[in-house]
Amino acid sequence: MGKFAKIKKITEKKEEEPEEMRSDEGTDTSSDEESSGDEAVENGTEKKKRAELWVNRERVLILCSRGTDVRTRHLLKDLKELLPHAKGDSKLDRQKSLTALNEIAEMKNCTKVMYFESKKKKDTFLWLANVEKGPSAKFLVHNIHTLRELKLSGNCLKASRPILAFDDAFDAKPHLALIKTMLIQTLGTPNHHPRSQPFVDHVFNFSVGEGDKIWFRNFQIVDESLQLQEIGPRFVLETVRVFADSFQGAVLYDNPNYVSPNVIRRQIRNGKTGYIERQLHHKAMDIKRQTVNQILTEKVSDPVGKEFNTKDVEMSEAAQAITSKIDKPKRKKKKLAKRSEKYTHSVMSGEYKQNWPPESEGQDAYVRLNVGGALYQTTLATLKKQDTMLRAMFSGRLEVLKDENGWVLIDRNGKHFGVLLDYLRDGWVPLPDCKLEIQQILNEARYFLIQGLQSECESWLDLHSQKTSRAKTGTCSILTVTSKEEAEEIIIPSLKPSIVLLLNRHNNKFSYTMQSDDNLLKNLELFERLALKFHDRILFIKDMGTHSSEICQWRFYGQSALRAGVCCTSIVYATDRKQTKVEFPDSKNLRRGHVDPSL
């Protein structure tokens, strides 16, 4: 049988199929279509109910600065996966001010910000901020361990809601209670969030350790017995400061126990740990020396001397001759010792050098010092209290210079020598408030090798430099209005010239080009720099209203009248649709406002 005959038989069998089967198939397909339509309606109603129940619309913006290390980037990725209500963004340039994060968060429609700031590619700082009204907190992050690094046995479902567990110590101090509320608002996933799943299978644990450091752990809830298995990541937060506003404002809390990582690295580099070990070694040697002296001072009776005492025995002539020969060189040595006394005397100047101290003087003897014309008196015990140059001078290791009246001469400025003596006596001394005097005391402490006073002066100068650097940063106030009428009510009674920047990012009639958001931020940065430099002469106003069709516009007022204006937006055509383009005409703005171009 050929191929064509087989094909004919198959077609005949299909034609002989009863029409009832075909009618049954038609009814089945219609019922399937009706069931699929019902399922779609049910899914739509569930989404509407969930949107109505989603009341807490918190969103978190998570990003980092440029130059962050690999470990911090992996930690940021782990937090994004654990928080379904989180949004990411590109890295922030470190030259930009932190207040630009508020604008980025508004563009992303976020209310909270988690910003990882890296410094020197070694230290990682975490900022938690509430964008609208504050507050914000800065932490130093220690001991970062990511999920891929730990490889623990715990696991949890993606986009599930966590339970936040806090230590009782958070309620004991006010700043820890404030940090607790910030962590709840930032890391707590809102109920009925569209991206979250209706499961609770892991716990974020926050505990307070030594020095009010906050330890973060993530555990899995295994079953109904509430057994826990760690998932990761791990990190420790050390509070630096808490501010009233978002990334700025008054300082609500400043950690007194916080030490900058730069200071710790400098202490290790200068060998402070070796100095402490040497001090402990010296103390141990002093204790050993005291015990040896006590043993030597004890009087022990010598019974042998009574029986073999030869002083009272009469000597023969031969024995006397032998002893006289033996004693002659001893007498010569004594004469030579008298001639070679360890001092040089000058008749013209009345000064001589000798090794200190004389054998007749003890530790409680007073020493008279002439330091650059300033006269001081103190004891040998005070001068030998610490391992300094003064101890080497008055223990016989170095020669000292004395005048004819017995005053020890030291060729240094004696203005602050009393501060050095007070530190040697008490181990602590109050420092003056003048920076010049602190530098002079530091020079004297370096010369006399007083390590403790030197470190205190250096720490004081570091704190002073930090305070001056903070004071040099300019601060000003920028008025914010929501309409053109409000701006005119402020401009008309003012005698100063005014600059108004209109930012209407909510105008989404057309899509934006790729560089539009960057140019918006550049216009805002130029406006803030001008405000910092000329706020005492010019009135700066930010217009955030939606009354205008413009998106970014500069207006310059003088004598209560509009003098010039620069529009930074235009409409461009990309293939079949229109797009909004935002430009950054910095030279035009500076020329219209008569501002120094070197700003």
CORHUTA-V86451 format. One record per residue. N is the residue number from 1. PHI is phi in whole degrees, -180 to 180 (none if undefined). OMEGA is omega in whole degrees, 0 to 359 (none if undefined). BURIAL is + if it has 9 or more other C-alpha atoms within 8 Angstrom, else -. Layout:
n-><N	N>
phi-><PHI	PHI>
omega-><OMEGA	OMEGA>
burial-><BURIAL	BURIAL>
This chain:
n-><1	2	3	4	5	6	7	8	9	10	11	12	13	14	15	16	17	18	19	20	21	22	23	24	25	26	27	28	29	30	31	32	33	34	35	36	37	38	39	40	41	42	43	44	45	46	47	48	49	50	51	52	53	54	55	56	57	58	59	60	61	62	63	64	65	66	67	68	69	70	71	72	73	74	75	76	77	78	79	80	81	82	83	84	85	86	87	88	89	90	91	92	93	94	95	96	97	98	99	100	101	102	103	104	105	106	107	108	109	110	111	112	113	114	115	116	117	118	119	120	121	122	123	124	125	126	127	128	129	130	131	132	133	134	135	136	137	138	139	140	141	142	143	144	145	146	147	148	149	150	151	152	153	154	155	156	157	158	159	160	161	162	163	164	165	166	167	168	169	170	171	172	173	174	175	176	177	178	179	180	181	182	183	184	185	186	187	188	189	190	191	192	193	194	195	196	197	198	199	200	201	202	203	204	205	206	207	208	209	210	211	212	213	214	215	216	217	218	219	220	221	222	223	224	225	226	227	228	229	230	231	232	233	234	235	236	237	238	239	240	241	242	243	244	245	246	247	248	249	250	251	252	253	254	255	256	257	258	259	260	261	262	263	264	265	266	267	268	269	270	271	272	273	274	275	276	277	278	279	280	281	282	283	284	285	286	287	288	289	290	291	292	293	294	295	296	297	298	299	300	301	302	303	304	305	306	307	308	309	310	311	312	313	314	315	316	317	318	319	320	321	322	323	324	325	326	327	328	329	330	331	332	333	334	335	336	337	338	339	340	341	342	343	344	345	346	347	348	349	350	351	352	353	354	355	356	357	358	359	360	361	362	363	364	365	366	367	368	369	370	371	372	373	374	375	376	377	378	379	380	381	382	383	384	385	386	387	388	389	390	391	392	393	394	395	396	397	398	399	400	401	402	403	404	405	406	407	408	409	410	411	412	413	414	415	416	417	418	419	420	421	422	423	424	425	426	427	428	429	430	431	432	433	434	435	436	437	438	439	440	441	442	443	444	445	446	447	448	449	450	451	452	453	454	455	456	457	458	459	460	461	462	463	464	465	466	467	468	469	470	471	472	473	474	475	476	477	478	479	480	481	482	483	484	485	486	487	488	489	490	491	492	493	494	495	496	497	498	499	500	501	502	503	504	505	506	507	508	509	510	511	512	513	514	515	516	517	518	519	520	521	522	523	524	525	526	527	528	529	530	531	532	533	534	535	536	537	538	539	540	541	542	543	544	545	546	547	548	549	550	551	552	553	554	555	556	557	558	559	560	561	562	563	564	565	566	567	568	569	570	571	572	573	574	575	576	577	578	579	580	581	582	583	584	585	586	587	588	589	590	591	592	593	594	595	596	597	598	599>
phi-><none	-84	-68	-67	-67	-63	-65	-64	-63	-65	-66	-66	-63	-66	-71	-79	-64	-68	-71	-67	-61	-67	-67	-63	-63	-64	-67	-65	-65	-66	-68	-63	-63	-67	-66	-65	-65	-65	-64	-64	-65	-64	-64	-64	-67	-64	-65	-64	-62	-67	-66	-70	-77	-77	-93	-80	-103	-79	-132	-115	-97	-115	-155	-137	-91	-73	92	-74	-81	-67	-63	-67	-65	-69	-63	-62	-66	-64	-67	-63	-71	-81	-110	-70	-93	-98	-126	-106	-155	-69	-66	-93	-68	-70	-75	-78	-74	-70	-67	-66	-65	-64	-67	-64	-65	-65	-66	-84	61	-113	-107	-126	-133	-118	-121	-96	-106	-107	-129	59	56	-128	-107	-118	-116	-113	-108	-113	-143	-97	-67	-72	-124	85	-84	-139	-134	-116	-126	-98	-95	-115	49	-82	-135	-90	-66	-69	-76	-76	56	-84	-82	-71	-158	-146	-73	-72	68	-83	-86	-93	-99	-100	-111	-121	-72	-67	-68	-66	-88	-82	-122	-67	-70	-71	-66	-65	-64	-62	-63	-64	-67	-65	-69	-88	-94	-78	-76	-63	-70	62	-69	-60	-87	-85	-106	-80	-130	-126	-132	-149	-128	-93	-103	-121	-127	-102	-107	-68	73	58	-83	-101	-100	-108	-137	-124	-119	-94	-87	-70	-152	-68	-74	62	-77	-117	-131	-74	-107	106	-81	-126	-165	-124	-111	-111	-69	-102	-151	-125	-108	-76	-108	-81	63	-168	100	-69	-84	-82	-151	-126	-70	-74	-91	-76	-122	-65	-60	-65	-66	-65	-66	-68	-64	-66	-68	-80	77	-66	-67	-65	-64	-66	-63	-64	-64	-64	-65	-63	-64	-65	-68	-63	-64	-65	-66	-65	-65	-65	-65	-64	-67	-71	-75	-69	-87	-116	-70	-110	-70	-70	-65	-71	-86	-113	-82	-102	-71	-86	-83	-73	-100	-78	-65	-66	-67	-65	-64	-67	-67	-66	-65	-71	-80	-61	-63	-65	-65	-63	-65	-65	-64	-63	-66	-67	-71	-97	-69	-85	-157	-119	-109	-115	-71	-68	-96	73	-125	-150	-110	-157	-85	-100	-99	-65	-68	-78	-96	-101	-71	-88	-72	-84	-118	-101	-118	-118	-105	59	96	-91	-98	-136	-130	-156	-96	-66	-63	-66	-70	-100	-68	-122	-80	-127	-67	-63	-66	-68	-68	-103	-114	96	-80	-125	-82	-116	-107	-124	-93	-69	-93	92	-82	-78	-95	-128	-86	-141	-73	-89	-65	-111	-68	-65	-65	-65	-66	-63	-68	-68	-74	-104	79	-159	-151	-71	-92	-72	-91	-88	-68	-65	-67	-63	-66	-66	-64	-63	-63	-66	-66	-68	-67	-87	60	-97	-66	-63	-65	-63	-66	-65	-66	-66	-66	-64	-67	-65	-64	-66	-66	-66	-65	-67	-67	-69	-70	-74	-66	-76	-130	-154	-114	-116	-76	-119	-126	-118	-153	-71	-66	-63	-64	-69	-64	-86	-75	-62	-76	-82	-90	-84	-68	-129	-127	-117	-112	-94	-126	-121	-72	-77	-78	-111	-66	-122	-72	-103	-74	-68	-91	-68	-63	-65	-70	-61	-65	-65	-63	-66	-65	-62	-63	-69	-66	-64	-66	-65	-89	-121	-69	-81	-114	-126	-93	-110	-131	-108	-99	-108	-77	-106	-75	-101	-82	-76	-106	-142	-149	-104	-129	-117	-114	-147	56	63	-137	-73	-102	-157	-153	-128	-97	-103	-120	-153	-105	-119	-109	-116	55	-102	-130	-93	-135	-93	-116	-106	-110	-128	-85	-66	-65	-67	-64	-66	-72	-68	-88	55	-108	-62	-68	-79	-64>
omega-><182	182	183	179	178	181	179	179	181	179	178	178	180	179	181	180	183	180	180	179	180	179	178	178	178	179	180	182	180	179	178	179	180	180	179	177	178	179	179	179	179	179	178	179	178	179	178	178	181	178	177	180	180	184	181	186	177	174	184	174	181	178	181	179	177	180	179	182	186	183	180	179	177	175	178	179	179	180	176	180	181	183	181	181	182	175	180	177	180	183	181	177	183	178	180	178	182	179	176	177	177	179	179	180	177	178	179	180	180	180	180	182	168	186	178	182	181	179	179	181	180	187	180	178	180	175	170	186	169	192	190	187	185	359	176	183	179	181	169	187	178	166	179	175	185	181	182	180	184	182	180	185	181	180	178	180	179	179	174	184	181	169	181	180	184	177	178	180	179	181	183	183	184	182	176	176	177	179	179	179	178	179	178	182	185	187	179	180	180	179	180	175	184	182	184	177	183	179	175	186	176	187	168	183	177	180	182	180	181	181	180	175	186	180	181	174	179	184	174	172	191	183	182	176	176	171	186	172	185	180	188	1	177	170	181	181	174	185	176	179	173	184	183	182	181	180	179	177	181	180	178	181	177	185	180	181	183	176	182	177	178	179	179	179	179	178	178	180	180	177	179	180	176	178	179	178	178	179	178	177	179	179	178	178	177	178	179	180	179	178	178	179	178	179	182	181	178	180	180	180	181	181	182	184	181	184	183	178	185	182	183	181	179	182	176	181	180	179	178	179	180	180	178	177	181	184	183	178	177	179	177	180	179	178	178	179	178	181	184	174	187	170	177	185	178	182	183	185	182	181	176	180	174	176	183	359	171	184	184	185	179	182	182	181	180	179	179	186	175	184	179	181	177	185	179	175	180	182	177	180	178	181	181	188	181	182	182	176	178	177	178	180	187	172	176	181	179	178	178	182	181	176	184	179	178	178	177	185	176	185	175	177	184	183	185	180	177	176	179	179	178	179	178	180	190	185	180	179	176	182	178	181	183	181	181	179	177	178	177	178	178	178	179	179	176	181	182	175	176	190	183	178	178	180	178	178	180	178	177	180	177	178	179	178	178	179	180	178	176	182	182	180	184	177	178	180	178	180	180	179	181	179	180	179	178	178	180	176	178	186	188	180	183	178	181	168	188	174	182	176	178	176	182	182	181	178	184	180	177	176	184	176	186	184	186	181	178	179	174	178	178	176	179	178	177	179	180	177	176	180	179	186	187	183	179	181	186	177	182	183	176	182	182	185	179	184	186	175	178	181	178	184	175	176	183	183	175	183	175	180	179	182	182	179	180	178	186	183	177	180	177	182	175	184	187	185	178	177	178	181	178	183	179	180	185	181	179	179	181	181	179	181	181	183	180	181	180	180	none>
burial-><-	-	-	-	-	+	-	-	-	-	-	-	-	-	-	-	-	-	-	-	-	-	-	-	-	-	-	-	-	-	-	-	-	-	-	-	-	-	-	-	-	-	-	-	-	-	-	-	-	+	+	-	-	+	-	-	-	+	+	+	+	+	+	+	+	+	-	+	+	-	+	+	+	+	+	+	-	+	-	+	+	+	+	+	+	+	+	-	-	-	-	+	-	-	-	-	-	-	+	+	-	+	-	-	+	+	-	-	-	+	+	+	+	+	+	+	+	+	+	-	+	-	+	+	+	+	+	+	+	+	+	-	-	+	+	+	+	+	+	+	+	+	-	+	+	+	+	-	-	+	-	-	-	+	-	+	-	-	+	+	+	+	+	+	-	+	-	-	+	+	-	-	-	-	-	+	+	-	+	+	-	+	+	+	-	+	-	+	+	+	-	+	+	-	-	+	-	-	-	-	+	+	+	+	+	+	+	+	-	-	-	-	+	+	+	+	+	+	+	+	+	+	-	-	-	-	-	-	+	+	+	+	+	+	+	+	+	+	+	+	+	+	+	+	+	+	+	+	-	-	+	-	-	-	-	-	-	-	-	-	-	-	-	+	-	-	+	+	-	-	-	+	-	-	-	-	-	-	+	-	-	-	-	-	-	-	-	-	-	-	-	-	-	-	-	-	-	-	-	-	-	-	-	-	-	-	-	-	-	-	-	-	-	-	-	-	-	-	-	+	-	-	-	-	-	-	-	-	-	-	-	-	-	-	-	-	-	-	-	-	-	-	-	-	-	-	-	-	-	+	+	+	+	+	+	+	-	-	-	-	-	-	-	-	-	-	+	+	+	+	+	+	-	-	-	+	-	+	+	+	-	+	+	+	+	-	+	+	-	+	+	+	+	+	+	+	-	+	+	+	+	+	+	-	-	-	+	+	+	+	-	-	-	+	-	+	+	+	+	+	+	+	+	+	-	-	-	-	-	-	-	-	-	-	-	-	-	+	+	+	+	+	-	+	+	+	-	+	+	+	-	-	+	+	-	-	+	+	-	-	+	-	-	-	-	-	-	-	-	-	-	-	-	-	-	-	-	-	-	-	+	+	+	+	-	+	+	-	-	-	+	+	-	-	-	+	+	+	+	+	+	+	+	+	-	-	+	-	-	-	-	+	+	-	-	+	-	-	+	+	+	+	+	-	-	+	+	-	-	+	+	+	-	-	+	-	-	+	+	+	+	+	+	+	+	+	-	-	-	+	+	+	+	+	+	+	+	+	-	+	-	+	-	-	+	+	-	+	+	-	-	-	-	-	-	-	-	+	+	+	+	+	+	+	-	-	-	-	+	+	-	+	-	-	-	-	-	-	->
